[in-house]
Each structure stands twice: as structure tokens, then as C-alpha cells.
Amino acid sequence: FFARFCAQADNKTCFDCTAKNPSWASVTFGTLMCLDCSGMHRRLGVHVSFCRSTGMDKWTYKQLYRMAVSGNKRARAHWRANRL
């Protein structure tokens, strides 16, 4: 799943910064991010942003579905539309 998902143009960069080839994801927001930004999300707490590695962690079907229906492009559009 993640090989195809990360190959999409908008998912090739971190959602929070400009780092290329993100290998972590926020299950909460359905976005991909780099290792440094995932650390920042983890410090916020799992009640704010639940992060997992795209290569090392096991994912449930529900978590994969959440990623499949979101992604960096849709998340950016949502945040911009709501001026957040």
C-alpha cells in the first residue's frame, strides 16, 4: 500500500516541511511526514496526532483506510479551506 501511496506527487514531501521521501505518517490526519516532524507530532501526544512508521509498524485495516482516503493533498486543501 505505502509504496503506491508514497509514489503520488503530493505524498513525496513531508506535510509539515519540505523534506523529501517521508517515511512516517500521522494516522490522525492521514498525512505523511519526515522523521523530524514525526518527533514533533509525537511530543504533542497521541490524543493530538498518532504517528506510525510506514515501513516498520503494523497497521490495521482501519488505519490504512484512513490514509487511503486522505493524503497530503487532501489534508492541505482541508487546512487551507478552513484557514488553519
Chimera marker file (.cmm) of the C-alpha trace (Angstrom):
<marker_set name="trace">
<marker id="1" x="0.000" y="0.000" z="0.000" r="1" g="1" b="0" radius="0.5"/>
<marker id="2" x="2.608" y="2.567" z="1.050" r="1" g="1" b="0" radius="0.5"/>
<marker id="3" x="4.839" y="2.043" z="-1.994" r="1" g="1" b="0" radius="0.5"/>
<marker id="4" x="1.968" y="3.152" z="-4.236" r="1" g="1" b="0" radius="0.5"/>
<marker id="5" x="0.690" y="5.795" z="-1.811" r="1" g="1" b="0" radius="0.5"/>
<marker id="6" x="4.115" y="7.433" z="-1.366" r="1" g="1" b="0" radius="0.5"/>
<marker id="7" x="4.657" y="7.463" z="-5.144" r="1" g="1" b="0" radius="0.5"/>
<marker id="8" x="1.917" y="10.080" z="-5.584" r="1" g="1" b="0" radius="0.5"/>
<marker id="9" x="3.405" y="13.511" z="-6.275" r="1" g="1" b="0" radius="0.5"/>
<marker id="10" x="1.886" y="15.250" z="-3.235" r="1" g="1" b="0" radius="0.5"/>
<marker id="11" x="2.999" y="12.479" z="-0.890" r="1" g="1" b="0" radius="0.5"/>
<marker id="12" x="6.671" y="12.661" z="-1.907" r="1" g="1" b="0" radius="0.5"/>
<marker id="13" x="7.363" y="15.508" z="0.510" r="1" g="1" b="0" radius="0.5"/>
<marker id="14" x="6.727" y="15.927" z="4.207" r="1" g="1" b="0" radius="0.5"/>
<marker id="15" x="3.383" y="17.533" z="5.042" r="1" g="1" b="0" radius="0.5"/>
<marker id="16" x="4.966" y="19.888" z="7.613" r="1" g="1" b="0" radius="0.5"/>
<marker id="17" x="8.288" y="20.795" z="5.950" r="1" g="1" b="0" radius="0.5"/>
<marker id="18" x="9.980" y="20.319" z="2.573" r="1" g="1" b="0" radius="0.5"/>
<marker id="19" x="11.872" y="17.086" z="3.353" r="1" g="1" b="0" radius="0.5"/>
<marker id="20" x="11.651" y="14.516" z="0.586" r="1" g="1" b="0" radius="0.5"/>
<marker id="21" x="10.558" y="10.877" z="0.850" r="1" g="1" b="0" radius="0.5"/>
<marker id="22" x="8.691" y="10.926" z="4.172" r="1" g="1" b="0" radius="0.5"/>
<marker id="23" x="8.640" y="7.603" z="5.980" r="1" g="1" b="0" radius="0.5"/>
<marker id="24" x="6.275" y="8.390" z="8.855" r="1" g="1" b="0" radius="0.5"/>
<marker id="25" x="2.557" y="9.080" z="8.907" r="1" g="1" b="0" radius="0.5"/>
<marker id="26" x="0.024" y="10.753" z="11.140" r="1" g="1" b="0" radius="0.5"/>
<marker id="27" x="-2.861" y="8.313" z="11.340" r="1" g="1" b="0" radius="0.5"/>
<marker id="28" x="-4.975" y="11.062" z="12.907" r="1" g="1" b="0" radius="0.5"/>
<marker id="29" x="-4.621" y="13.427" z="9.935" r="1" g="1" b="0" radius="0.5"/>
<marker id="30" x="-3.807" y="10.937" z="7.163" r="1" g="1" b="0" radius="0.5"/>
<marker id="31" x="-0.601" y="12.723" z="6.219" r="1" g="1" b="0" radius="0.5"/>
<marker id="32" x="2.978" y="11.663" z="5.519" r="1" g="1" b="0" radius="0.5"/>
<marker id="33" x="5.908" y="13.311" z="7.275" r="1" g="1" b="0" radius="0.5"/>
<marker id="34" x="9.648" y="13.049" z="7.827" r="1" g="1" b="0" radius="0.5"/>
<marker id="35" x="11.311" y="11.620" z="10.929" r="1" g="1" b="0" radius="0.5"/>
<marker id="36" x="11.962" y="15.054" z="12.467" r="1" g="1" b="0" radius="0.5"/>
<marker id="37" x="8.361" y="16.194" z="12.093" r="1" g="1" b="0" radius="0.5"/>
<marker id="38" x="7.049" y="12.878" z="13.386" r="1" g="1" b="0" radius="0.5"/>
<marker id="39" x="9.039" y="13.542" z="16.558" r="1" g="1" b="0" radius="0.5"/>
<marker id="40" x="7.284" y="16.887" z="16.925" r="1" g="1" b="0" radius="0.5"/>
<marker id="41" x="3.906" y="15.199" z="16.432" r="1" g="1" b="0" radius="0.5"/>
<marker id="42" x="4.768" y="12.514" z="18.985" r="1" g="1" b="0" radius="0.5"/>
<marker id="43" x="5.617" y="15.199" z="21.541" r="1" g="1" b="0" radius="0.5"/>
<marker id="44" x="2.110" y="16.624" z="21.085" r="1" g="1" b="0" radius="0.5"/>
<marker id="45" x="0.706" y="13.333" z="22.372" r="1" g="1" b="0" radius="0.5"/>
<marker id="46" x="-1.283" y="10.526" z="20.787" r="1" g="1" b="0" radius="0.5"/>
<marker id="47" x="-4.537" y="12.312" z="21.613" r="1" g="1" b="0" radius="0.5"/>
<marker id="48" x="-3.481" y="15.055" z="19.148" r="1" g="1" b="0" radius="0.5"/>
<marker id="49" x="-1.536" y="13.172" z="16.459" r="1" g="1" b="0" radius="0.5"/>
<marker id="50" x="-0.949" y="9.407" z="16.384" r="1" g="1" b="0" radius="0.5"/>
<marker id="51" x="2.191" y="8.650" z="14.319" r="1" g="1" b="0" radius="0.5"/>
<marker id="52" x="3.404" y="5.381" z="12.829" r="1" g="1" b="0" radius="0.5"/>
<marker id="53" x="6.277" y="4.341" z="10.609" r="1" g="1" b="0" radius="0.5"/>
<marker id="54" x="5.238" y="3.395" z="7.090" r="1" g="1" b="0" radius="0.5"/>
<marker id="55" x="7.819" y="0.619" z="6.977" r="1" g="1" b="0" radius="0.5"/>
<marker id="56" x="8.373" y="-0.675" z="10.495" r="1" g="1" b="0" radius="0.5"/>
<marker id="57" x="4.978" y="-0.581" z="12.220" r="1" g="1" b="0" radius="0.5"/>
<marker id="58" x="1.985" y="-2.848" z="11.739" r="1" g="1" b="0" radius="0.5"/>
<marker id="59" x="-1.133" y="-1.118" z="10.503" r="1" g="1" b="0" radius="0.5"/>
<marker id="60" x="-4.763" y="-2.069" z="10.994" r="1" g="1" b="0" radius="0.5"/>
<marker id="61" x="-7.200" y="-2.053" z="8.097" r="1" g="1" b="0" radius="0.5"/>
<marker id="62" x="-8.980" y="0.947" z="9.625" r="1" g="1" b="0" radius="0.5"/>
<marker id="63" x="-5.715" y="2.938" z="9.807" r="1" g="1" b="0" radius="0.5"/>
<marker id="64" x="-4.818" y="2.074" z="6.212" r="1" g="1" b="0" radius="0.5"/>
<marker id="65" x="-8.282" y="3.112" z="5.078" r="1" g="1" b="0" radius="0.5"/>
<marker id="66" x="-7.892" y="6.442" z="6.860" r="1" g="1" b="0" radius="0.5"/>
<marker id="67" x="-4.625" y="7.030" z="4.995" r="1" g="1" b="0" radius="0.5"/>
<marker id="68" x="-6.125" y="5.942" z="1.664" r="1" g="1" b="0" radius="0.5"/>
<marker id="69" x="-8.980" y="8.451" z="1.840" r="1" g="1" b="0" radius="0.5"/>
<marker id="70" x="-6.727" y="11.323" z="2.913" r="1" g="1" b="0" radius="0.5"/>
<marker id="71" x="-3.115" y="12.014" z="1.962" r="1" g="1" b="0" radius="0.5"/>
<marker id="72" x="-1.104" y="15.213" z="1.911" r="1" g="1" b="0" radius="0.5"/>
<marker id="73" x="-3.035" y="16.815" z="-0.967" r="1" g="1" b="0" radius="0.5"/>
<marker id="74" x="-6.474" y="16.434" z="0.626" r="1" g="1" b="0" radius="0.5"/>
<marker id="75" x="-5.179" y="17.429" z="4.054" r="1" g="1" b="0" radius="0.5"/>
<marker id="76" x="-3.580" y="20.623" z="2.676" r="1" g="1" b="0" radius="0.5"/>
<marker id="77" x="-6.802" y="21.506" z="0.869" r="1" g="1" b="0" radius="0.5"/>
<marker id="78" x="-8.796" y="20.972" z="4.073" r="1" g="1" b="0" radius="0.5"/>
<marker id="79" x="-6.455" y="23.101" z="6.213" r="1" g="1" b="0" radius="0.5"/>
<marker id="80" x="-6.410" y="25.900" z="3.598" r="1" g="1" b="0" radius="0.5"/>
<marker id="81" x="-10.183" y="25.870" z="3.159" r="1" g="1" b="0" radius="0.5"/>
<marker id="82" x="-10.650" y="26.226" z="6.894" r="1" g="1" b="0" radius="0.5"/>
<marker id="83" x="-7.830" y="28.779" z="7.236" r="1" g="1" b="0" radius="0.5"/>
<marker id="84" x="-5.946" y="26.670" z="9.732" r="1" g="1" b="0" radius="0.5"/>
<link id1="1" id2="2" r="1" g="1" b="0" radius="0.2"/>
<link id1="2" id2="3" r="1" g="1" b="0" radius="0.2"/>
<link id1="3" id2="4" r="1" g="1" b="0" radius="0.2"/>
<link id1="4" id2="5" r="1" g="1" b="0" radius="0.2"/>
<link id1="5" id2="6" r="1" g="1" b="0" radius="0.2"/>
<link id1="6" id2="7" r="1" g="1" b="0" radius="0.2"/>
<link id1="7" id2="8" r="1" g="1" b="0" radius="0.2"/>
<link id1="8" id2="9" r="1" g="1" b="0" radius="0.2"/>
<link id1="9" id2="10" r="1" g="1" b="0" radius="0.2"/>
<link id1="10" id2="11" r="1" g="1" b="0" radius="0.2"/>
<link id1="11" id2="12" r="1" g="1" b="0" radius="0.2"/>
<link id1="12" id2="13" r="1" g="1" b="0" radius="0.2"/>
<link id1="13" id2="14" r="1" g="1" b="0" radius="0.2"/>
<link id1="14" id2="15" r="1" g="1" b="0" radius="0.2"/>
<link id1="15" id2="16" r="1" g="1" b="0" radius="0.2"/>
<link id1="16" id2="17" r="1" g="1" b="0" radius="0.2"/>
<link id1="17" id2="18" r="1" g="1" b="0" radius="0.2"/>
<link id1="18" id2="19" r="1" g="1" b="0" radius="0.2"/>
<link id1="19" id2="20" r="1" g="1" b="0" radius="0.2"/>
<link id1="20" id2="21" r="1" g="1" b="0" radius="0.2"/>
<link id1="21" id2="22" r="1" g="1" b="0" radius="0.2"/>
<link id1="22" id2="23" r="1" g="1" b="0" radius="0.2"/>
<link id1="23" id2="24" r="1" g="1" b="0" radius="0.2"/>
<link id1="24" id2="25" r="1" g="1" b="0" radius="0.2"/>
<link id1="25" id2="26" r="1" g="1" b="0" radius="0.2"/>
<link id1="26" id2="27" r="1" g="1" b="0" radius="0.2"/>
<link id1="27" id2="28" r="1" g="1" b="0" radius="0.2"/>
<link id1="28" id2="29" r="1" g="1" b="0" radius="0.2"/>
<link id1="29" id2="30" r="1" g="1" b="0" radius="0.2"/>
<link id1="30" id2="31" r="1" g="1" b="0" radius="0.2"/>
<link id1="31" id2="32" r="1" g="1" b="0" radius="0.2"/>
<link id1="32" id2="33" r="1" g="1" b="0" radius="0.2"/>
<link id1="33" id2="34" r="1" g="1" b="0" radius="0.2"/>
<link id1="34" id2="35" r="1" g="1" b="0" radius="0.2"/>
<link id1="35" id2="36" r="1" g="1" b="0" radius="0.2"/>
<link id1="36" id2="37" r="1" g="1" b="0" radius="0.2"/>
<link id1="37" id2="38" r="1" g="1" b="0" radius="0.2"/>
<link id1="38" id2="39" r="1" g="1" b="0" radius="0.2"/>
<link id1="39" id2="40" r="1" g="1" b="0" radius="0.2"/>
<link id1="40" id2="41" r="1" g="1" b="0" radius="0.2"/>
<link id1="41" id2="42" r="1" g="1" b="0" radius="0.2"/>
<link id1="42" id2="43" r="1" g="1" b="0" radius="0.2"/>
<link id1="43" id2="44" r="1" g="1" b="0" radius="0.2"/>
<link id1="44" id2="45" r="1" g="1" b="0" radius="0.2"/>
<link id1="45" id2="46" r="1" g="1" b="0" radius="0.2"/>
<link id1="46" id2="47" r="1" g="1" b="0" radius="0.2"/>
<link id1="47" id2="48" r="1" g="1" b="0" radius="0.2"/>
<link id1="48" id2="49" r="1" g="1" b="0" radius="0.2"/>
<link id1="49" id2="50" r="1" g="1" b="0" radius="0.2"/>
<link id1="50" id2="51" r="1" g="1" b="0" radius="0.2"/>
<link id1="51" id2="52" r="1" g="1" b="0" radius="0.2"/>
<link id1="52" id2="53" r="1" g="1" b="0" radius="0.2"/>
<link id1="53" id2="54" r="1" g="1" b="0" radius="0.2"/>
<link id1="54" id2="55" r="1" g="1" b="0" radius="0.2"/>
<link id1="55" id2="56" r="1" g="1" b="0" radius="0.2"/>
<link id1="56" id2="57" r="1" g="1" b="0" radius="0.2"/>
<link id1="57" id2="58" r="1" g="1" b="0" radius="0.2"/>
<link id1="58" id2="59" r="1" g="1" b="0" radius="0.2"/>
<link id1="59" id2="60" r="1" g="1" b="0" radius="0.2"/>
<link id1="60" id2="61" r="1" g="1" b="0" radius="0.2"/>
<link id1="61" id2="62" r="1" g="1" b="0" radius="0.2"/>
<link id1="62" id2="63" r="1" g="1" b="0" radius="0.2"/>
<link id1="63" id2="64" r="1" g="1" b="0" radius="0.2"/>
<link id1="64" id2="65" r="1" g="1" b="0" radius="0.2"/>
<link id1="65" id2="66" r="1" g="1" b="0" radius="0.2"/>
<link id1="66" id2="67" r="1" g="1" b="0" radius="0.2"/>
<link id1="67" id2="68" r="1" g="1" b="0" radius="0.2"/>
<link id1="68" id2="69" r="1" g="1" b="0" radius="0.2"/>
<link id1="69" id2="70" r="1" g="1" b="0" radius="0.2"/>
<link id1="70" id2="71" r="1" g="1" b="0" radius="0.2"/>
<link id1="71" id2="72" r="1" g="1" b="0" radius="0.2"/>
<link id1="72" id2="73" r="1" g="1" b="0" radius="0.2"/>
<link id1="73" id2="74" r="1" g="1" b="0" radius="0.2"/>
<link id1="74" id2="75" r="1" g="1" b="0" radius="0.2"/>
<link id1="75" id2="76" r="1" g="1" b="0" radius="0.2"/>
<link id1="76" id2="77" r="1" g="1" b="0" radius="0.2"/>
<link id1="77" id2="78" r="1" g="1" b="0" radius="0.2"/>
<link id1="78" id2="79" r="1" g="1" b="0" radius="0.2"/>
<link id1="79" id2="80" r="1" g="1" b="0" radius="0.2"/>
<link id1="80" id2="81" r="1" g="1" b="0" radius="0.2"/>
<link id1="81" id2="82" r="1" g="1" b="0" radius="0.2"/>
<link id1="82" id2="83" r="1" g="1" b="0" radius="0.2"/>
<link id1="83" id2="84" r="1" g="1" b="0" radius="0.2"/>
</marker_set>
